[in-house]
Amino acid sequence: MNVEAYNLDSLRKLIRDLQKENKELKLLLDEASIPYGDESIFKNPPTNAEEYDLDQGSRIEELVVNERSAQLFFSMFWGREDVFAKRAKNGQYYPQCIERWNDSICPKQRGERVFCEDSNIRPDD
């Protein structure tokens, strides 16, 4: 089992499922009068647990942003500048045009049902 492949919520569910299974197995052992150790690993904190550092900001290194590093970062995300993503209530993203609220340009403002990526509106046309 690769624990690193799981996210925090799935690990919590896995622990709850294992605790439930452990409880059921202990009931079976009790019914069969079979002794078992009854120690919980969650009662005592781990011995190698790090103390919480109140000054966590002191470990952050100051990064100097210059023209070259900004251009390099921007080059990773270049593309159309007239369309951007907007998040819907269901968590999905859909394209949104910068001309969406301009009723003289956008067909959606005129009541037409068209997707931004399907429209032929481009800046600098």
N, CA, C and O atoms as CSV, one atom per row, in Angstrom:
chain,resi,resn,atom,element,x,y,z
A,1,MET,N,N,0.848,-1.180,0.000
A,1,MET,CA,C,0.000,0.000,0.000
A,1,MET,C,C,0.890,1.237,0.000
A,1,MET,O,O,1.768,1.384,0.850
A,2,ASN,N,N,0.654,2.117,-0.953
A,2,ASN,CA,C,1.431,3.339,-1.072
A,2,ASN,C,C,0.677,4.468,-0.373
A,2,ASN,O,O,-0.247,5.040,-0.950
A,3,VAL,N,N,1.055,4.792,0.851
A,3,VAL,CA,C,0.365,5.802,1.656
A,3,VAL,C,C,0.495,7.182,1.025
A,3,VAL,O,O,-0.407,8.007,1.169
A,4,GLU,N,N,1.592,7.450,0.333
A,4,GLU,CA,C,1.803,8.763,-0.264
A,4,GLU,C,C,0.793,9.074,-1.354
A,4,GLU,O,O,0.573,10.240,-1.683
A,5,ALA,N,N,0.169,8.032,-1.922
A,5,ALA,CA,C,-0.786,8.234,-3.010
A,5,ALA,C,C,-2.145,8.716,-2.499
A,5,ALA,O,O,-2.988,9.134,-3.293
A,6,TYR,N,N,-2.364,8.662,-1.191
A,6,TYR,CA,C,-3.652,9.049,-0.618
A,6,TYR,C,C,-3.620,10.498,-0.158
A,6,TYR,O,O,-2.569,11.008,0.230
A,7,ASN,N,N,-4.781,11.166,-0.201
A,7,ASN,CA,C,-4.870,12.499,0.371
A,7,ASN,C,C,-5.315,12.382,1.824
A,7,ASN,O,O,-5.610,11.281,2.290
A,8,LEU,N,N,-5.368,13.483,2.536
A,8,LEU,CA,C,-5.641,13.474,3.968
A,8,LEU,C,C,-7.017,12.906,4.284
A,8,LEU,O,O,-7.156,12.134,5.232
A,9,ASP,N,N,-8.035,13.269,3.514
A,9,ASP,CA,C,-9.387,12.775,3.777
A,9,ASP,C,C,-9.484,11.267,3.588
A,9,ASP,O,O,-10.125,10.579,4.382
A,10,SER,N,N,-8.844,10.749,2.529
A,10,SER,CA,C,-8.912,9.310,2.301
A,10,SER,C,C,-8.138,8.549,3.377
A,10,SER,O,O,-8.519,7.434,3.734
A,11,LEU,N,N,-7.054,9.135,3.902
A,11,LEU,CA,C,-6.322,8.485,4.997
A,11,LEU,C,C,-7.154,8.461,6.273
A,11,LEU,O,O,-7.142,7.478,7.013
A,12,ARG,N,N,-7.884,9.563,6.527
A,12,ARG,CA,C,-8.761,9.580,7.703
A,12,ARG,C,C,-9.840,8.511,7.585
A,12,ARG,O,O,-10.133,7.816,8.557
A,13,LYS,N,N,-10.436,8.374,6.391
A,13,LYS,CA,C,-11.456,7.346,6.185
A,13,LYS,C,C,-10.856,5.956,6.361
A,13,LYS,O,O,-11.482,5.072,6.945
A,14,LEU,N,N,-9.651,5.771,5.859
A,14,LEU,CA,C,-8.978,4.478,5.997
A,14,LEU,C,C,-8.765,4.138,7.468
A,14,LEU,O,O,-8.976,2.997,7.878
A,15,ILE,N,N,-8.349,5.119,8.261
A,15,ILE,CA,C,-8.143,4.893,9.696
A,15,ILE,C,C,-9.466,4.548,10.382
A,15,ILE,O,O,-9.525,3.633,11.202
A,16,ARG,N,N,-10.545,5.299,10.035
A,16,ARG,CA,C,-11.857,4.998,10.635
A,16,ARG,C,C,-12.311,3.587,10.283
A,16,ARG,O,O,-12.847,2.876,11.133
A,17,ASP,N,N,-12.098,3.174,9.025
A,17,ASP,CA,C,-12.479,1.825,8.606
A,17,ASP,C,C,-11.674,0.767,9.352
A,17,ASP,O,O,-12.215,-0.256,9.771
A,18,LEU,N,N,-10.371,1.024,9.517
A,18,LEU,CA,C,-9.531,0.072,10.245
A,18,LEU,C,C,-9.904,-0.003,11.725
A,18,LEU,O,O,-9.873,-1.078,12.324
A,19,GLN,N,N,-10.261,1.155,12.316
A,19,GLN,CA,C,-10.694,1.148,13.709
A,19,GLN,C,C,-11.987,0.368,13.876
A,19,GLN,O,O,-12.150,-0.365,14.851
A,20,LYS,N,N,-12.920,0.523,12.916
A,20,LYS,CA,C,-14.183,-0.223,12.966
A,20,LYS,C,C,-13.917,-1.725,12.846
A,20,LYS,O,O,-14.477,-2.526,13.595
A,21,GLU,N,N,-13.055,-2.093,11.894
A,21,GLU,CA,C,-12.722,-3.504,11.714
A,21,GLU,C,C,-12.029,-4.060,12.961
A,21,GLU,O,O,-12.295,-5.191,13.368
A,22,ASN,N,N,-11.144,-3.269,13.565
A,22,ASN,CA,C,-10.452,-3.687,14.780
A,22,ASN,C,C,-11.444,-3.942,15.914
A,22,ASN,O,O,-11.319,-4.917,16.654
A,23,LYS,N,N,-12.419,-3.064,16.039
A,23,LYS,CA,C,-13.433,-3.217,17.084
A,23,LYS,C,C,-14.249,-4.489,16.867
A,23,LYS,O,O,-14.530,-5.218,17.819
A,24,GLU,N,N,-14.633,-4.759,15.607
A,24,GLU,CA,C,-15.393,-5.970,15.288
A,24,GLU,C,C,-14.567,-7.228,15.578
A,24,GLU,O,O,-15.094,-8.213,16.095
A,25,LEU,N,N,-13.288,-7.194,15.249
A,25,LEU,CA,C,-12.427,-8.350,15.500
A,25,LEU,C,C,-12.233,-8.591,16.997
A,25,LEU,O,O,-12.172,-9.736,17.445
A,26,LYS,N,N,-12.136,-7.500,17.769
A,26,LYS,CA,C,-12.013,-7.651,19.217
A,26,LYS,C,C,-13.277,-8.256,19.820
A,26,LYS,O,O,-13.193,-9.022,20.781
A,27,LEU,N,N,-14.439,-7.927,19.276
A,27,LEU,CA,C,-15.679,-8.548,19.745
A,27,LEU,C,C,-15.673,-10.048,19.467
A,27,LEU,O,O,-16.114,-10.842,20.298
A,28,LEU,N,N,-15.170,-10.430,18.293
A,28,LEU,CA,C,-15.068,-11.860,17.976
A,28,LEU,C,C,-14.098,-12.568,18.921
A,28,LEU,O,O,-14.356,-13.692,19.353
A,29,LEU,N,N,-12.978,-11.905,19.241
A,29,LEU,CA,C,-12.029,-12.495,20.192
A,29,LEU,C,C,-12.654,-12.625,21.571
A,29,LEU,O,O,-12.446,-13.629,22.251
A,30,ASP,N,N,-13.420,-11.618,21.994
A,30,ASP,CA,C,-14.098,-11.692,23.287
A,30,ASP,C,C,-15.096,-12.846,23.326
A,30,ASP,O,O,-15.182,-13.557,24.326
A,31,GLU,N,N,-15.855,-13.036,22.236
A,31,GLU,CA,C,-16.833,-14.130,22.180
A,31,GLU,C,C,-16.153,-15.485,22.256
A,31,GLU,O,O,-16.708,-16.431,22.815
A,32,ALA,N,N,-14.951,-15.584,21.697
A,32,ALA,CA,C,-14.213,-16.846,21.709
A,32,ALA,C,C,-13.321,-16.974,22.933
A,32,ALA,O,O,-12.584,-17.952,23.058
A,33,SER,N,N,-13.377,-15.995,23.843
A,33,SER,CA,C,-12.556,-15.976,25.063
A,33,SER,C,C,-11.067,-16.064,24.752
A,33,SER,O,O,-10.325,-16.767,25.438
A,34,ILE,N,N,-10.637,-15.361,23.732
A,34,ILE,CA,C,-9.229,-15.324,23.361
A,34,ILE,C,C,-8.662,-13.999,23.846
A,34,ILE,O,O,-9.173,-12.941,23.478
A,35,PRO,N,N,-7.599,-14.035,24.678
A,35,PRO,CA,C,-7.036,-12.777,25.201
A,35,PRO,C,C,-6.253,-12.024,24.118
A,35,PRO,O,O,-5.713,-12.619,23.185
A,36,TYR,N,N,-6.213,-10.727,24.272
A,36,TYR,CA,C,-5.468,-9.879,23.352
A,36,TYR,C,C,-5.007,-8.634,24.095
A,36,TYR,O,O,-5.566,-8.279,25.133
A,37,GLY,N,N,-3.999,-7.982,23.566
A,37,GLY,CA,C,-3.505,-6.739,24.161
A,37,GLY,C,C,-4.469,-5.595,23.836
A,37,GLY,O,O,-4.973,-5.492,22.718
A,38,ASP,N,N,-4.712,-4.747,24.821
A,38,ASP,CA,C,-5.669,-3.665,24.616
A,38,ASP,C,C,-5.002,-2.311,24.799
A,38,ASP,O,O,-5.354,-1.547,25.698
A,39,GLU,N,N,-4.045,-2.029,23.945
A,39,GLU,CA,C,-3.403,-0.726,24.021
A,39,GLU,C,C,-3.704,0.054,22.742
A,39,GLU,O,O,-3.755,-0.513,21.651
A,40,SER,N,N,-3.900,1.347,22.897
A,40,SER,CA,C,-4.225,2.192,21.762
A,40,SER,C,C,-2.999,3.010,21.384
A,40,SER,O,O,-2.333,3.585,22.245
A,41,ILE,N,N,-2.710,3.055,20.106
A,41,ILE,CA,C,-1.552,3.828,19.662
A,41,ILE,C,C,-1.861,5.319,19.652
A,41,ILE,O,O,-0.947,6.134,19.517
A,42,PHE,N,N,-3.141,5.695,19.794
A,42,PHE,CA,C,-3.514,7.101,19.749
A,42,PHE,C,C,-3.580,7.741,21.133
A,42,PHE,O,O,-3.829,8.942,21.239
A,43,LYS,N,N,-3.363,6.965,22.194
A,43,LYS,CA,C,-3.423,7.532,23.546
A,43,LYS,C,C,-2.214,8.406,23.841
A,43,LYS,O,O,-2.351,9.455,24.471
A,44,ASN,N,N,-1.049,7.996,23.403
A,44,ASN,CA,C,0.185,8.734,23.670
A,44,ASN,C,C,0.695,9.359,22.373
A,44,ASN,O,O,0.674,8.716,21.323
A,45,PRO,N,N,1.156,10.614,22.442
A,45,PRO,CA,C,1.697,11.225,21.226
A,45,PRO,C,C,3.003,10.538,20.831
A,45,PRO,O,O,3.684,9.969,21.684
A,46,PRO,N,N,3.350,10.586,19.574
A,46,PRO,CA,C,4.611,9.970,19.143
A,46,PRO,C,C,5.803,10.623,19.838
A,46,PRO,O,O,5.786,11.817,20.138
A,47,THR,N,N,6.813,9.839,20.081
A,47,THR,CA,C,7.982,10.347,20.807
A,47,THR,C,C,8.821,11.284,19.957
A,47,THR,O,O,9.529,12.135,20.496
A,48,ASN,N,N,8.755,11.146,18.640
A,48,ASN,CA,C,9.578,11.988,17.787
A,48,ASN,C,C,8.780,13.154,17.179
A,48,ASN,O,O,9.176,13.717,16.158
A,49,ALA,N,N,7.659,13.510,17.813
A,49,ALA,CA,C,6.849,14.625,17.306
A,49,ALA,C,C,7.585,15.933,17.538
A,49,ALA,O,O,8.099,16.182,18.628
A,50,GLU,N,N,7.631,16.767,16.508
A,50,GLU,CA,C,8.301,18.051,16.627
A,50,GLU,C,C,7.408,19.037,17.368
A,50,GLU,O,O,6.183,18.993,17.254
A,51,GLU,N,N,8.030,19.914,18.116
A,51,GLU,CA,C,7.295,20.976,18.790
A,51,GLU,C,C,6.858,22.006,17.756
A,51,GLU,O,O,7.555,22.229,16.766
A,52,TYR,N,N,5.723,22.625,17.978
A,52,TYR,CA,C,5.236,23.646,17.069
A,52,TYR,C,C,6.113,24.880,17.188
A,52,TYR,O,O,6.353,25.386,18.284
A,53,ASP,N,N,6.581,25.352,16.058
A,53,ASP,CA,C,7.453,26.517,16.016
A,53,ASP,C,C,6.599,27.770,15.874
A,53,ASP,O,O,5.966,27.970,14.838
A,54,LEU,N,N,6.573,28.623,16.907
A,54,LEU,CA,C,5.767,29.832,16.858
A,54,LEU,C,C,6.287,30.830,15.841
A,54,LEU,O,O,5.523,31.645,15.325
A,55,ASP,N,N,7.581,30.775,15.546
A,55,ASP,CA,C,8.180,31.714,14.610
A,55,ASP,C,C,8.422,31.028,13.269
A,55,ASP,O,O,9.559,30.940,12.807
A,56,GLN,N,N,7.353,30.546,12.651
A,56,GLN,CA,C,7.496,29.825,11.394
A,56,GLN,C,C,7.937,30.730,10.261
A,56,GLN,O,O,8.565,30.266,9.310
A,57,GLY,N,N,7.621,32.013,10.346
A,57,GLY,CA,C,7.990,32.935,9.289
A,57,GLY,C,C,9.487,33.144,9.178
A,57,GLY,O,O,9.969,33.581,8.133
A,58,SER,N,N,10.225,32.845,10.222
A,58,SER,CA,C,11.675,33.075,10.170
A,58,SER,C,C,12.365,32.110,9.213
A,58,SER,O,O,13.487,32.369,8.778
A,59,ARG,N,N,11.714,31.007,8.885
A,59,ARG,CA,C,12.320,30.038,7.983
A,59,ARG,C,C,12.070,30.358,6.515
A,59,ARG,O,O,12.653,29.717,5.641
A,60,ILE,N,N,11.221,31.329,6.231
A,60,ILE,CA,C,10.911,31.680,4.850
A,60,ILE,C,C,12.035,32.537,4.288
A,60,ILE,O,O,12.395,33.570,4.853
A,61,GLU,N,N,12.571,32.094,3.185
A,61,GLU,CA,C,13.646,32.844,2.557
A,61,GLU,C,C,13.065,33.958,1.708
A,61,GLU,O,O,12.060,33.768,1.022
A,62,GLU,N,N,13.692,35.106,1.756
A,62,GLU,CA,C,13.228,36.223,0.953
A,62,GLU,C,C,13.653,35.992,-0.491
A,62,GLU,O,O,14.822,35.729,-0.773
A,63,LEU,N,N,12.690,36.092,-1.397
A,63,LEU,CA,C,12.954,35.861,-2.801
A,63,LEU,C,C,12.897,37.196,-3.532
A,63,LEU,O,O,11.918,37.934,-3.430
A,64,VAL,N,N,13.939,37.487,-4.254
A,64,VAL,CA,C,13.986,38.732,-5.005
A,64,VAL,C,C,13.425,38.465,-6.397
A,64,VAL,O,O,13.932,37.616,-7.130
A,65,VAL,N,N,12.372,39.202,-6.754
A,65,VAL,CA,C,11.760,39.058,-8.071
A,65,VAL,C,C,12.299,40.169,-8.957
A,65,VAL,O,O,12.138,41.356,-8.669
A,66,ASN,N,N,12.932,39.761,-10.025
A,66,ASN,CA,C,13.432,40.748,-10.972
A,66,ASN,C,C,12.734,40.553,-12.314
A,66,ASN,O,O,11.901,39.658,-12.456
A,67,GLU,N,N,13.062,41.370,-13.278
A,67,GLU,CA,C,12.421,41.342,-14.592
A,67,GLU,C,C,12.570,39.971,-15.254
A,67,GLU,O,O,11.617,39.449,-15.832
A,68,ARG,N,N,13.753,39.401,-15.169
A,68,ARG,CA,C,14.025,38.106,-15.821
A,68,ARG,C,C,13.196,36.988,-15.187
A,68,ARG,O,O,12.590,36.191,-15.903
A,69,SER,N,N,13.161,36.920,-13.860
A,69,SER,CA,C,12.401,35.841,-13.215
A,69,SER,C,C,10.900,36.017,-13.444
A,69,SER,O,O,10.181,35.026,-13.569
A,70,ALA,N,N,10.415,37.259,-13.501
A,70,ALA,CA,C,9.002,37.508,-13.777
A,70,ALA,C,C,8.652,37.065,-15.196
A,70,ALA,O,O,7.601,36.462,-15.412
A,71,GLN,N,N,9.524,37.359,-16.171
A,71,GLN,CA,C,9.277,36.941,-17.547
A,71,GLN,C,C,9.309,35.426,-17.673
A,71,GLN,O,O,8.508,34.846,-18.405
A,72,LEU,N,N,10.218,34.789,-16.974
A,72,LEU,CA,C,10.299,33.331,-17.002
A,72,LEU,C,C,9.031,32.713,-16.431
A,72,LEU,O,O,8.483,31.771,-17.004
A,73,PHE,N,N,8.565,33.238,-15.307
A,73,PHE,CA,C,7.341,32.726,-14.695
A,73,PHE,C,C,6.145,32.951,-15.614
A,73,PHE,O,O,5.332,32.045,-15.797
A,74,PHE,N,N,6.023,34.150,-16.196
A,74,PHE,CA,C,4.911,34.464,-17.077
A,74,PHE,C,C,4.931,33.593,-18.325
A,74,PHE,O,O,3.873,33.229,-18.841
A,75,SER,N,N,6.125,33.252,-18.820
A,75,SER,CA,C,6.216,32.444,-20.032
A,75,SER,C,C,5.635,31.048,-19.837
A,75,SER,O,O,5.267,30.385,-20.807
A,76,MET,N,N,5.555,30.604,-18.595
A,76,MET,CA,C,4.974,29.287,-18.327
A,76,MET,C,C,3.456,29.292,-18.466
A,76,MET,O,O,2.850,28.230,-18.614
A,77,PHE,N,N,2.841,30.451,-18.422
A,77,PHE,CA,C,1.388,30.554,-18.418
A,77,PHE,C,C,0.856,31.414,-19.557
A,77,PHE,O,O,-0.253,31.937,-19.450
A,78,TRP,N,N,1.589,31.574,-20.616
A,78,TRP,CA,C,1.167,32.444,-21.701
A,78,TRP,C,C,0.038,31.799,-22.471
A,78,TRP,O,O,-0.145,30.582,-22.428
A,79,GLY,N,N,-0.702,32.603,-23.161
A,79,GLY,CA,C,-1.816,32.121,-23.967
A,79,GLY,C,C,-2.695,33.286,-24.343
A,79,GLY,O,O,-2.242,34.429,-24.407
A,80,ARG,N,N,-3.950,32.991,-24.589
A,80,ARG,CA,C,-4.889,34.049,-24.942
A,80,ARG,C,C,-5.091,34.972,-23.757
A,80,ARG,O,O,-5.278,34.512,-22.631
A,81,GLU,N,N,-5.056,36.239,-24.001
A,81,GLU,CA,C,-5.235,37.215,-22.936
A,81,GLU,C,C,-6.651,37.761,-22.894
A,81,GLU,O,O,-6.993,38.529,-21.995
A,82,ASP,N,N,-7.485,37.370,-23.864
A,82,ASP,CA,C,-8.852,37.870,-23.903
A,82,ASP,C,C,-9.846,36.911,-23.255
A,82,ASP,O,O,-11.018,37.252,-23.105
A,83,VAL,N,N,-9.403,35.730,-22.875
A,83,VAL,CA,C,-10.268,34.736,-22.251
A,83,VAL,C,C,-9.577,34.233,-20.997
A,83,VAL,O,O,-8.372,33.983,-20.997
A,84,PHE,N,N,-10.351,34.087,-19.928
A,84,PHE,CA,C,-9.799,33.577,-18.682
A,84,PHE,C,C,-10.788,32.576,-18.098
A,84,PHE,O,O,-11.939,32.510,-18.531
A,85,ALA,N,N,-10.341,31.797,-17.116
A,85,ALA,CA,C,-11.195,30.782,-16.507
A,85,ALA,C,C,-11.986,31.386,-15.356
A,85,ALA,O,O,-11.476,32.204,-14.590
A,86,LYS,N,N,-13.235,30.969,-15.251
A,86,LYS,CA,C,-14.081,31.389,-14.145
A,86,LYS,C,C,-14.614,30.126,-13.492
A,86,LYS,O,O,-15.007,29.184,-14.181
A,87,ARG,N,N,-14.628,30.103,-12.162
A,87,ARG,CA,C,-15.059,28.916,-11.440
A,87,ARG,C,C,-16.556,28.973,-11.189
A,87,ARG,O,O,-17.075,29.983,-10.714
A,88,ALA,N,N,-17.248,27.890,-11.508
A,88,ALA,CA,C,-18.688,27.786,-11.294
A,88,ALA,C,C,-18.958,27.283,-9.882
A,88,ALA,O,O,-18.039,26.872,-9.174
A,89,LYS,N,N,-20.216,27.316,-9.481
A,89,LYS,CA,C,-20.590,26.868,-8.137
A,89,LYS,C,C,-20.318,25.384,-7.931
A,89,LYS,O,O,-20.084,24.951,-6.803
A,90,ASN,N,N,-20.346,24.598,-9.010
A,90,ASN,CA,C,-20.095,23.164,-8.881
A,90,ASN,C,C,-18.614,22.820,-8.852
A,90,ASN,O,O,-18.253,21.645,-8.783
A,91,GLY,N,N,-17.746,23.842,-8.904
A,91,GLY,CA,C,-16.311,23.614,-8.790
A,91,GLY,C,C,-15.595,23.486,-10.119
A,91,GLY,O,O,-14.365,23.456,-10.150
A,92,GLN,N,N,-16.332,23.412,-11.219
A,92,GLN,CA,C,-15.699,23.307,-12.521
A,92,GLN,C,C,-15.349,24.698,-13.034
A,92,GLN,O,O,-15.908,25.702,-12.592
A,93,TYR,N,N,-14.424,24.734,-13.964
A,93,TYR,CA,C,-14.016,25.992,-14.568
A,93,TYR,C,C,-14.525,26.057,-15.997
A,93,TYR,O,O,-14.606,25.040,-16.686
A,94,TYR,N,N,-14.867,27.258,-16.434
A,94,TYR,CA,C,-15.278,27.453,-17.809
A,94,TYR,C,C,-14.698,28.772,-18.300
A,94,TYR,O,O,-14.435,29.681,-17.513
A,95,PRO,N,N,-14.501,28.864,-19.624
A,95,PRO,CA,C,-13.870,30.082,-20.147
A,95,PRO,C,C,-14.807,31.283,-20.042
A,95,PRO,O,O,-16.017,31.164,-20.233
A,96,GLN,N,N,-14.241,32.406,-19.742
A,96,GLN,CA,C,-14.979,33.663,-19.615
A,96,GLN,C,C,-14.240,34.705,-20.445
A,96,GLN,O,O,-13.027,34.862,-20.305
A,97,CYS,N,N,-14.948,35.404,-21.291
A,97,CYS,CA,C,-14.348,36.392,-22.181
A,97,CYS,C,C,-14.323,37.755,-21.495
A,97,CYS,O,O,-15.217,38.071,-20.710
A,98,ILE,N,N,-13.306,38.564,-21.787
A,98,ILE,CA,C,-13.235,39.889,-21.177
A,98,ILE,C,C,-14.290,40.823,-21.749
A,98,ILE,O,O,-14.578,41.865,-21.161
A,99,GLU,N,N,-14.870,40.461,-22.890
A,99,GLU,CA,C,-15.914,41.276,-23.501
A,99,GLU,C,C,-17.313,40.840,-23.072
A,99,GLU,O,O,-18.304,41.284,-23.651
A,100,ARG,N,N,-17.400,39.963,-22.052
A,100,ARG,CA,C,-18.687,39.391,-21.631
A,100,ARG,C,C,-19.732,40.449,-21.314
A,100,ARG,O,O,-20.909,40.231,-21.605
A,101,TRP,N,N,-19.368,41.560,-20.744
A,101,TRP,CA,C,-20.354,42.558,-20.314
A,101,TRP,C,C,-20.441,43.739,-21.273
A,101,TRP,O,O,-21.074,44.746,-20.957
A,102,ASN,N,N,-19.819,43.629,-22.427
A,102,ASN,CA,C,-19.901,44.680,-23.441
A,102,ASN,C,C,-21.009,44.300,-24.422
A,102,ASN,O,O,-20.815,43.437,-25.279
A,103,ASP,N,N,-22.174,44.948,-24.295
A,103,ASP,CA,C,-23.330,44.539,-25.087
A,103,ASP,C,C,-23.195,44.848,-26.576
A,103,ASP,O,O,-23.943,44.300,-27.386
A,104,SER,N,N,-22.265,45.708,-26.945
A,104,SER,CA,C,-22.086,45.982,-28.370
A,104,SER,C,C,-21.205,44.933,-29.052
A,104,SER,O,O,-21.156,44.871,-30.280
A,105,ILE,N,N,-20.511,44.114,-28.267
A,105,ILE,CA,C,-19.591,43.123,-28.836
A,105,ILE,C,C,-20.047,41.685,-28.543
A,105,ILE,O,O,-20.050,40.841,-29.438
A,106,CYS,N,N,-20.424,41.414,-27.312
A,106,CYS,CA,C,-20.681,40.032,-26.885
A,106,CYS,C,C,-22.082,39.559,-27.297
A,106,CYS,O,O,-23.076,40.218,-26.993
A,107,PRO,N,N,-22.155,38.410,-27.993
A,107,PRO,CA,C,-23.459,37.883,-28.385
A,107,PRO,C,C,-24.296,37.431,-27.179
A,107,PRO,O,O,-25.523,37.403,-27.265
A,108,LYS,N,N,-23.663,37.083,-26.075
A,108,LYS,CA,C,-24.409,36.670,-24.882
A,108,LYS,C,C,-25.242,37.824,-24.333
A,108,LYS,O,O,-26.342,37.614,-23.824
A,109,GLN,N,N,-24.723,39.026,-24.437
A,109,GLN,CA,C,-25.461,40.193,-23.979
A,109,GLN,C,C,-26.698,40.440,-24.831
A,109,GLN,O,O,-27.657,41.058,-24.370
A,110,ARG,N,N,-26.681,39.963,-26.070
A,110,ARG,CA,C,-27.830,40.117,-26.965
A,110,ARG,C,C,-28.784,38.935,-26.845
A,110,ARG,O,O,-29.762,38.852,-27.588
A,111,GLY,N,N,-28.509,38.013,-25.908
A,111,GLY,CA,C,-29.398,36.872,-25.680
A,111,GLY,C,C,-29.060,35.640,-26.483
A,111,GLY,O,O,-29.773,34.641,-26.398
A,112,GLU,N,N,-28.007,35.679,-27.252
A,112,GLU,CA,C,-27.615,34.507,-28.038
A,112,GLU,C,C,-26.919,33.487,-27.135
A,112,GLU,O,O,-26.194,33.854,-26.210
A,113,ARG,N,N,-27.145,32.220,-27.414
A,113,ARG,CA,C,-26.511,31.169,-26.618
A,113,ARG,C,C,-25.257,30.694,-27.368
A,113,ARG,O,O,-25.333,29.878,-28.287
A,114,VAL,N,N,-24.119,31.222,-26.954
A,114,VAL,CA,C,-22.860,30.887,-27.603
A,114,VAL,C,C,-21.777,30.806,-26.524
A,114,VAL,O,O,-21.810,31.547,-25.542
A,115,PHE,N,N,-20.830,29.909,-26.716
A,115,PHE,CA,C,-19.726,29.775,-25.781
A,115,PHE,C,C,-18.629,30.768,-26.156
A,115,PHE,O,O,-18.442,31.080,-27.332
A,116,CYS,N,N,-17.908,31.258,-25.156
A,116,CYS,CA,C,-16.833,32.225,-25.411
A,116,CYS,C,C,-15.791,31.672,-26.372
A,116,CYS,O,O,-15.334,32.383,-27.267
A,117,GLU,N,N,-15.412,30.409,-26.195
A,117,GLU,CA,C,-14.369,29.856,-27.053
A,117,GLU,C,C,-14.867,29.630,-28.486
A,117,GLU,O,O,-14.061,29.514,-29.410
A,118,ASP,N,N,-16.198,29.568,-28.675
A,118,ASP,CA,C,-16.741,29.379,-30.022
A,118,ASP,C,C,-17.008,30.702,-30.736
A,118,ASP,O,O,-17.241,30.720,-31.945
A,119,SER,N,N,-16.976,31.787,-30.008
A,119,SER,CA,C,-17.251,33.073,-30.657
A,119,SER,C,C,-16.028,33.496,-31.458
A,119,SER,O,O,-14.915,33.037,-31.205
A,120,ASN,N,N,-16.244,34.359,-32.407
A,120,ASN,CA,C,-15.138,34.814,-33.247
A,120,ASN,C,C,-14.617,36.161,-32.777
A,120,ASN,O,O,-13.962,36.873,-33.539
A,121,ILE,N,N,-14.902,36.519,-31.531
A,121,ILE,CA,C,-14.438,37.787,-30.970
A,121,ILE,C,C,-12.985,37.631,-30.533
A,121,ILE,O,O,-12.663,36.742,-29.744
A,122,ARG,N,N,-12.130,38.473,-31.031
A,122,ARG,CA,C,-10.728,38.491,-30.637
A,122,ARG,C,C,-10.343,39.941,-30.478
A,122,ARG,O,O,-10.766,40.776,-31.278
A,123,PRO,N,N,-9.544,40.273,-29.458
A,123,PRO,CA,C,-9.062,41.638,-29.394
A,123,PRO,C,C,-8.092,41.896,-30.539
A,123,PRO,O,O,-7.483,40.969,-31.073
A,124,ASP,N,N,-7.964,43.098,-30.891
A,124,ASP,CA,C,-7.048,43.523,-31.959
A,124,ASP,C,C,-7.450,43.002,-33.324
A,124,ASP,O,O,-6.616,42.927,-34.226
A,125,ASP,N,N,-8.750,42.631,-33.497
A,125,ASP,CA,C,-9.210,42.192,-34.827
A,125,ASP,C,C,-9.452,43.382,-35.704
A,125,ASP,O,O,-9.843,43.228,-36.861
